């Protein structure tokens, strides 16, 4: 959290999907602020809506998805505010990658198999009016930074690179146009643990050198704890708890965050039993009243079934 | 690495030669299993037409033909093979003094021109429309074209040809079918003149049109389904997130990847350009190799049939090899002899 100025402000956003069974309330009334240089981790289990939020932010929701309420404001380097959801198609196209780029999960399939890495770089640069020689210079220096052999990778086809290399190529490409915000959707899930370590390391270093904000989506608490400044826990389409990483992880206030932490293995506490959270997430076509977690919560009270009780600090686990 | 390339090329060529030999041998014996033989057909013709006696006709035919139906088939096969390795396809049995190779060279260009042109039109148009159908899936174009493609794909080419002749030509008199038979109008000097080329196109129009109609539905539907699965790939979403313009996205990202599975089909079609149009050429009296094949089969002209079948086999094999190379050019993942290697 460098200077506290807000780069991206998300207010009260809700997203629904229309399905044959009915309307799924995938994201409900989510708000958060992303500060310059901050890394915000969105954590939660599959289907909690964390990917849907970011797809909504960059206008890439599938046709069945719709943003029903909310406002997203982005602050450019020159101080101008942009209403992201109000951009037209062409403005959105230019906004993407210039201001806000994204690293997707599944590095293996994220690169066009018939084009060289260089074509991909040039395509991206040309789409945003960057000169080819400048793009090449920038790409080579970024490849260097993510510890790739710059020229060899630049002239390779995707299938000639390993999974970890491809993920680093994507990371470097995301920074090509010097965006202020980089969204990372589980960038380390498809790679092995050693590659994961090296990508995290590279990412931390890049963040220091290039100073950009990150929205880091993960279900891996260890990775999130290591990289994030702020953590937001999501459950059933809502942010249920948000705070600085040390507070959320060491003094969780929501029973679900506590459950997530207990379900993750830890080196420090030794051979403790892992505990899983009983039950499964609620049906979002017909969401439960009150706190959406109450059916699975071990601290449930009658109050939970009708209203959302306020968060209270729990003892450290 | 060079050794590997060499051995791959070598293997491909040997495989091709074996395929050609097998097809050649198979057709050699198969056409001799057809009822009747060239001499008998000619004898019957003389008896019917000129009222000769059976013996008279037999003598007459024996002087005309250098074909002896009583020679053992295996001996004939050995003779044929030994001629073939000297690149001699023999002479036609029915129009005796014409070498088969000369006949093929005379008729082949017409077929290559008409069917090749049709394939080019059907493929490029089908791929473009299929791409558009998938891209604007569920739209008006998609709905109309899916019905259109399914319907015309279900109609065999000879039905289309007959409908064109009978309905559009004879009944409605929309097309002057009477003027359009043959490859070109008599009296127009062949050459690179506008007049001659227009005349060629005019005469090729009906066969080409029929062939395009009969095949374009298949291209459209395959391209549509291939494009739909490509659109679901992660790299398309990623490219979109990078803010690429739609045009670049459609060509280099969607189109090129969606076309890969069609290349095999295209290769098969190219292989059948030579022999795949027999009925249409016959119906439109177009002087191509296919019509010639039908005539030769009717007369049991063994040598001509063998020659044409050989050309068909060679073209199928060669186009398959070309498809391999083309595929490698389009898809770097199967490119041969790449020495960059993965980690």
Interface residues (C-beta under 8 A of the other chain):
Chain A: X58 X60 X92 X93 X94 X95 X96 X97 X98 X101 X102 X104 X106 X109 X110 X111 X112 X113 X114 X115 X116 X119 X123 X124 X126 X127 X128 X152 X156 X157 X159 X160 X161 X162 X165 X170 X173
Chain B: X233 X234 X235 X237 X238 X239 X240 X241 X242 X243 X244 X245 X248 X252 X253 X256 X257 X260 X330 X331 X332 X333 X338 X340 X341 X342 X343
